[in-house]
Each structure stands twice: as structure tokens, then as C-alpha cells.
Amino acid sequence: MRRRLATMVLATMAACTALLPAVMAAGPEDDVAAATRAWVEAYNSRDPQKILSLYSPDAVFWGTSSPTRGT
């Protein structure tokens, strides 16, 4: 039983170690691309709550070129 547990722990550690370089390789460009994809998906869902969830609770939204003010 202990040997099986030790094998599982070592296998999990090896898998995490193998994935570490890919996670560390992500840079600012990847972060911006991921945030942009998340925003586009939220916008395309037409769900205001999904869009709002991507912003800070104290965010200030400025008007657009729309002739009317949204609520």
C-alpha cells in the first residue's frame, strides 16, 4: 500500500515538474492574449454579468461614442 502511494506521489510530482517550464514560459504577451480571449468570450455571450466579472468591483466605465447613456 505504501509503495503504491509513493509511486503515485512520485508520478504526480514528475507530471507537475514536466509542466512547469510551459507555465513559466508564459509572458506578458500570453497574459494579454488570454485576457483578451476571456473578454471576447464574455462579450459574445451577451451576458453583462460575465463581462462585469472581468473587471474590478470599483472600476469606472467611461462613455462610448453612443448618443445615449447606458444603464
C-alpha positions as MATLAB code, in Angstrom:
seq = 'MRRRLATMVLATMAACTALLPAVMAAGPEDDVAAATRAWVEAYNSRDPQKILSLYSPDAVFWGTSSPTRGT';
ca = [
       0.000    0.000    0.000;
       2.778    2.439    0.915;
       4.717    1.566   -2.200;
       1.654    2.276   -4.350;
       1.113    5.624   -2.618;
       4.776    6.534   -3.040;
       4.584    5.652   -6.738;
       1.500    7.828   -7.176;
       3.139   10.752   -5.381;
       6.287   10.471   -7.477;
       4.266   10.229  -10.686;
       2.288   13.330   -9.730;
       5.465   15.236   -8.902;
       7.031   14.197  -12.214;
       3.977   15.366  -14.131;
       3.970   18.730  -12.345;
       7.692   19.158  -12.959;
       7.227   18.384  -16.652;
       4.538   21.080  -16.954;
       6.463   23.726  -15.021;
       8.549   25.065  -17.953;
       5.421   25.650  -20.028;
       3.825   27.634  -17.219;
       6.979   29.628  -16.594;
       7.410   30.372  -20.309;
       4.196   32.393  -20.406;
       4.996   36.053  -20.708;
       3.139   39.350  -20.785;
       2.010   38.764  -24.367;
       0.416   35.457  -23.355;
      -1.294   37.124  -20.394;
      -2.731   39.854  -22.611;
      -3.870   37.320  -25.205;
      -5.594   35.210  -22.533;
      -7.322   38.249  -21.013;
      -8.458   39.388  -24.452;
      -9.851   35.941  -25.270;
     -11.726   35.877  -21.952;
     -13.202   39.324  -22.613;
     -14.271   38.413  -26.176;
     -15.927   35.223  -24.927;
     -17.745   37.154  -22.190;
     -18.830   39.867  -24.639;
     -20.052   37.350  -27.203;
     -22.093   35.581  -24.533;
     -24.256   38.736  -24.294;
     -24.271   38.254  -20.529;
     -23.439   41.539  -18.749;
     -22.553   39.711  -15.531;
     -19.853   37.700  -17.341;
     -18.354   40.908  -18.696;
     -18.542   42.687  -15.346;
     -16.861   39.761  -13.611;
     -13.690   40.540  -15.574;
     -13.394   43.997  -14.020;
     -12.518   45.240  -10.563;
     -15.590   45.947   -8.389;
     -14.577   49.612   -8.198;
     -13.922   50.025  -11.940;
     -15.189   53.182  -13.598;
     -16.736   52.819  -17.042;
     -16.473   55.802  -19.365;
     -18.956   56.529  -22.098;
     -18.530   55.493  -25.698;
     -19.482   57.297  -28.858;
     -23.098   56.257  -28.287;
     -25.571   59.164  -28.392;
     -27.362   57.712  -25.337;
     -26.152   56.718  -21.919;
     -26.494   53.047  -20.967;
     -27.708   51.957  -17.558;
];
